[in-house]
Amino acid sequence: MTTDEINGEDLSPARNNAPELSPEETPASAERSSRAVRKQKRLEKKRRALLGGEDIRYRGPFSYLTLRVFAWIAVALSQFVALNAVFTTAGTPMMPYELSVALSLFSQLAVPLFMISSFATILNKSRSFKKILIEYAVFYVGIALALVVAYERYVGVFVRYFTGSDMSLAVGDAIGKNLDINVFSDLFALAAFNFFLNYHPTKRFQGKKIALFRAMIAFPLLFIIASYVLRMLASIGVMSLPIDVYPFLTTKSIFIHGIFIFISLWLKFRERLFVKLGAPREQFAAFERTNKNSLAFSLKLSLLLVVAALVSFVGFAVLAGIAKDEAFMIYSEAIALDEGISLLFAVPFVMLFSYTRTNNNKTLDVVLPLAGIALTILTYVEVFYNFVLMVLS
């Protein structure tokens, strides 16, 4: 896309020469003038980087659909890895330790890959904010209710039959704090934040009422914070939560949530900068579909992932140095430092990805979630099979 295609006028930088100091000009006014010149030069530099020149040809080989395939595999693995941790505690692991560590690192990428895919479909205009929000809401509520019903009708009955009591709190302490039960709670919360921050209402919330709409980002933020606090308190043993509560809580740490809150803010401020540099807001949608902006998105996201991984690694090292072995394990699990470190493994996916690559076969968009759910169910079947073997032995 050329500059003319974006706004119909030449946005190439004007040549600004610093004004000469007149005899009447005071040092203070000269300093203000100098600051104005520097500010103008910075704006011209941003204009050249953002709007100047032709669109680039480079596009990464991965599309949003590729990321979704890996994300669904990571969802299934996350359940398998978490349940394997429970079996390991019981003394009968389902896989070697080295394999469980490798799979654990990959399984942490489910939410990041899903969120990058969601941003992609919004930026390339193949899907709307509303559609993504509704999709994740349906998955979130549906999976949570399915898990609660499955426990109450099947697992809970099994537990009560062998123990003679309701073990919901004990099961929650044993399994809930280690199990990423419903990653769609994270996706729903982050999609809601992005919706309230970046969506432009067309009917309601017009004029000054738009501020009220933007203020609604408080709801997903409070949900994320409350879920994180509850899970952390349960993890360190301050309180117990019934197993029925866990499917409704977010599953990831502040590292993963923070990444996508920051990238949502970056997209918001990028639109403002686009307008500030003189381009019409109506043409920002066309600019978003350029390869240039896609590459900028990948670079910015990769930088955030690397920074989060480094912060997490430093925190991990500091905690290891000041805490005893038992306390270190408890608190590192509570604040999920390993999730931050695993974000580094998402960088190759991001750099090989371009949101301008779209999918014309809409059938795949329907079949893929069904295949992902089937794969996850098979994971639970395999775990249940191992559980039966453990009981029989």
Secondary structure, 3 states (H helix, E strand, C coil): CCHHHHHCCCCCCCCCCCCCCCCCCCHHHHHHHHHHHHHHHHHHHHHHHHCCCCCCCCCCCECHHHHHHHHHHHHHHHHHHHHHHHHHHCCCCCCCHHHHHHHHHHHCCHHHHHHHHHHHHHHCCCCCHHHHHHHHHHHHHHHHHHHHHHHHHHHHHHHHHHHCCCCHHHHHHHCHHHCCCCCHHHHHHHHHHHHHHHCCCCCCCCHHHHHHHHHCCHHHHHHHHHHHHHHHHHHCCCCCCCCCCHHHCCCCCHHHHHHHHHHHHHHHHHHHHHHHCCCCHHHHHHHHCCHHHHHHHHHHHHHHHHHHHHHHHHHHHHHHHHCCHHHHHHHHHHCCHHHHHHHHHHHHHHHCECCCCCCCCHHHHHHHHHHHHHHHHHHHHHHHHHHHHHHHC
